[in-house]
Amino acid sequence: MNDLSDILADNAVDANLQAPNKKALFSQLAAAAGRLAGVDPRQIVAAVSERERLGSTGFGGGVAIPHGKIEGLGRVVGYFARLNTPIDFQAVDGLPVDLVFLLLSPVDAGAEHLKALASVSRTLRDRQTLAKLRGARSKDAIFALLAGVETLHAA
């Protein structure tokens, strides 16, 4: 996977999401991603909540990558949201989260799921990228950053 445009569509970005807590966030992300992927949002909430019970997907620096495997999904799908107000995510560093990348994979996507997760993680560990994502003025600018970022790292 060369860049995140393989898993992130330009209409799968929210630059201004308002969620008071993790549960509400999952519900809103699931509704949006479910519409785009043609999957029942309840299935998405159940999958990411189940994964979250194993340990927070907030990996530090204000970033979380909730993820899960979804029955009936045809390919790996991403949805990115920048939150208006950071929320408590029980992240490893204790910091609240304001950048969230929801990653959904088909049930049988073993290696593909791990590659996508590694790619998203690598992108969202880069401090310059995070600063640009937080400063981007529109969802189009955020999409352009995410779709083009990986190619910068590969060069």
Order of alpha helices (4+ residues) and beta strands (2+ residues): beta-alpha-alpha-beta-beta-beta-beta-beta-alpha-alpha-alpha
